[in-house]
């Protein structure tokens, strides 16, 4: 029987990374739960066995329930009537299977009926679910909004809301408005305090809200009258049981059809403040978005895996000119590159999730006791690494998902354009990944400061000290040269002291950094498991080296004067 976890040995490899020892140690607090909860692990091996078994359950459900439902869900989609959403029948079946298996509230403490999992195995579950149906992944994986409520809510809110999510209730994050997309400082949904009923009231409209008829919402709203910027925004919790929010419509989307994307109307909806006033955007949404971006990176890797699976299967079976098309260089070039991007992107995803795990666990410990100086230094180190790697993981994996989905259709040829093949659904689903939770352009904005402040090149230089197999020394030398070119371009742009030029080449610099980092991560993986990663390392270094060279040539020959042509082309076109 198929299993979307155990059938992919690369996943178990990443689960067993040596950093998991420290992650488990921090998350389990010396395994203090073992005397109170019969499902709590007693040691590291027991914890890892638990993660592996849960992933195996998720792999079974995704392969044998969610994946078979995916085409029907894509065709049927959710329905809206009387201000409420009804999921597609297949989505209802998927949710029922996951809830009955206990796959909700995965990262929450056991005292709230959670599994107390680290971010890494949970992220792996999100990848596996997305490989089966990215639209359903949006509904199920929004349970990670509870991380923000757990981090910033009070104990009373924890006790009331977290057990409900662990029991299977759904969540959404209500941020975007018709006039506030990427620019969340412009959010105007109004929050006013109701003195008589000792609660807040929300009024206004939210748009493009994923799973917008969820049970529990985190809502960004303007609590400070007379303000126009981010300092006037606070975070609120809205409980659907209290009423006051209607779904005006479900958007008619290109892809992820199973996931209802809603326009919501708030009419004096009762809500409660989460955390402190005025910190909604400045602090809480930033934390919420970083978690969401890691989730989209996982969704992107799942889609890349799905696209590769479909293309590989078709290429093996499809014969032309007397042989399977997989034997033609033009086809196996595409397939090999798809697999190399998948392995490189997955390595970046789980390196990022491990960084997040360590700093988040230390943050949680700090709420119980004062951290030691060594722990504070560790927390600071991994928070910085997580913050710098998250935009790379989201930006690069979402682009790779789109590229792999595109190539997956190309492998299918004319058949790929037909609706009966899954590759067209994967292609449509993948397109949103480089748009929502911050476009690739916004990931560049988040990443560029780590280019210019030297954080990425410092990390790369640290990676250069890692031992590799003797047969990979030639790769190491090539990747070092890639780093040198990245460093040279960074210095040249900084020396130019031109902000517009800096912004114009920012994405190229980000991609140079990401390509170099992923080469190092794959080299480490191939050193540990050459049977799994040696071929991908060879293919990816060839690919990434060419990409870095392309950007290097562009940046070193580009001048500030040339910006005029780009700017004028856009301005003149807009004036026509």
C-alpha positions, 0 to 999 in steps of 0.5 A, a space after each residue: 500500500 502506498 505511503 507518502 512518508 515511507 515511500 520517500 526515504 529522503 524524509 526520514 533522512 531529514 527527520 534523523 538529522 543530528 540537530 534533532 537531539 538538541 531539539 528534542 531535549 529542549 522541547 521535552 524539558 528532560 522528558 518531564 511529561 512521561 509521568 503524567 501522560 502515557 503517550 509522552 516519550 521517556 527518552 530521545 529514541 522514544 520521541 523519534 519513534 513517536 515522530 516516525 510513527 505519526 508521520 507514517 500515519 499521515 503518509 498512509 492517510 494522504 496516500 489512501 484518502 486525501 490523494 484519491 479525493 484530490 481530483 474530486 475536490 478540485 472539481 467540486 470545490 467548497 460552496 457558500 450559502 447563507 453566509 457560511 461555507 460547506 466544504 467539498 465532500 472529499 474535504 469533509 472526508 479528509 478532515 474526518 480522517 485526520 481528526 480521528 487519527 489525532 493529527 491536530 494541535 500537533 505542536 501544542 503542549 500535552 496539557 492542552 491535548 496536543 502532541 508536543 511535536 517540534 516544528 520539524 516533524 510537523 512541517 514534514 507532515 505539512 509537506 506530505 499532506 500538500 503532496 497529496 492535495 495542496 488545497 486541503 493542506 491549506 485547511 489542515 495546516 492552518 492549525 499552526 496559527 495556534 502557535 501565535 495564540 500560544 505565544 502571545 495569548 494569556 493562560 485563560 485563552 490557552 485553556 479555552 482555545 488550544 484544546 479545541 484546535 487539538 480536537 480538530 477545530 479549524 483556524 484562519 488568519 484574517 489579515 488582508 483587506 481590499 485595500 491592504 494586501 502586501 501593505 498591511 499597515 493600511 488595514 482599516 478593519 475597525 476594533 472598538 471596545 464595548 464597555 457595557 459588554 467588556 469586549 471588543 467589536 470588529 467592523 469592516 471587510 477582510 478579503 482573500 482569507 484562506 479557510 475564511 469560515 474557520 472556527 477560530 480566527 486571528 484578526 488584524 484590526 485597527 484598535 487606535 482611533 485616528 491612526 493610519 500606520 502599523 502602530 495603531 493595529 492590534 491582534 484579536 481572537 474571533 470565535 465563530 460561535 459568537 457570530 457576527 461574521 458572514 462569508 460574502 463570497 468564495 473567490 473563484 480561483 485558478 487553483 487550490 480549489 478545495 481551500 475556500 478563499 473568502 471575503 468576510 464581512 464583520 458586523 459588530 463581531 465580538 472579539 477579544 484582544 490577543 496580547 497587547 494593544 498596538 503590537 498586532 502588526 509590529 510583533 504578532 503578525 510578523 511571528 504569524 507570517 514567519 510561521 506561515 511562510 515556513 508552511 508555504 515552503 513545505 507546501 511548495 516542496 510537497 507540490 515539487 514532489 508531486 510534480 516530479 512523481 507525475 512526470 517520472 511515472 509518465 516518462 517511464 510509461 510513454 513510448 515514442 520512436 520505439 522507446 520510453 521517453 525517459 531515455 531521451 536526453 531532453 526528457 531526462 535533463 528535465 527530470 534530473 533537474 526537477 529532482 535536484 531542485 526538490 532535494 536542494 529545496 527540501 534541504 533548505 526547508 528542514 535546515 530552516 525548520 530546525 533553526 526555528 525549533 531551537 529558538 522557539 523552544 528556548 523562547 518557550 522555556 524563557 516563559 518558565 524560567 530565566 535562560 542561562 547566558 549560554 541559552 540566551 546566546 543559543 536563542 539569539 544565534 538560532 533566531 537570527 538564522 531562522 529569520 534569515 533562512 525563512 525568506 530563502 526557504 519560502 522564496 526559492 521553494 515556491 519558485 521551484 514548485 512553479 518551475 517543477 510543475 511547469 516542467 512536469 506538464 512539459 514532460 507530459 507533452 500534449 497530455 499535460 494540457 488535458 484535464 484528466 492528468 493530475 499534472 495540470 492541477 499541480 500546475 494550477 495549485 503551485 502558482 499561488 505559492 510564490 504569491 501568498 504569505 508574501 510574494 517572492 518580491 517581498 521575500 527578497 525585501 526580507 532577505 536583502 538585509 542579510 545579504 548586505 549585513 554579511 549574514 549569508 556570506 558568514 553562514 556560507 563561510 561556516 559551511 565551507 569548514 564542514 568536512 565532505 567526502 574526498 570525491 566532493 572536494 571538486 564540488 566544494 571548490 566550485 561552490 567556494 568560487 560561487 560564494 566569492 562571486 556572490 561576495 564580490 557582487 554584494 560589495 560592488 552594489 554596496 560601494 555603488 551607494 545607490 538605493 534604486 540599484 540596490 533594490 533592482 539587483 536585490 533578487 539576483 543577490 538573494 538567489 546567489 546566496 540561496 543557490 550557494 547555501 543549497 549547494 552546501 546543504 546538498 553536499 552535506 547530505 551527499 556526504 552523509 547519504 551518497 546513495 540518496 543525494 550524490 546524483 542530485 548534488 552533481 546536477 544541482 551544482 551544475 545548475 546553481 553554478 550557471 545561475 550564479 554565473 548569470 547573475 554575476 555577469 549581469 550585476 558586474 556589467 550593470 550600471 545605474 545609468 541603465 536603470 533609466 531604460 527599465 524605468 522608462 519602459 515601464 513608465 511609458 507603457 503605463 502612459 499609453 
